[in-house]
């Protein structure tokens, strides 16, 4: 069974219920298509702490990411909300992705199709 987590942008929390990510997961569409023939356990669904701090500058965020890695999460999917319209990644979320990868966790920058 594949252990995954979903990490989204805190600013998106204003209008995001998470249902787009979970719908894509349940349907095995979008970023979750590779799991179409596999059981998945969701180990975490969380938001970043806020813009303005890299992982090294945000002890609380680092603790969240450590917990995600420590429970055996294999892959973290970063929501489409963490990308600008031109496709570039949020630099703070990129810092979190880099930290997760340094902990041996694969990072995929996709959950569902962008709206």
Secondary structure by P-SEA (a helix, b strand, c coil): cccbbbbbbccccccccaaaaaaaaaaccccccccccbbbbbccccccccccccccccaaaaaaaaaaaaacccbbbbccccccccccccaaaaaaaaaaaaacbbbbccccccc
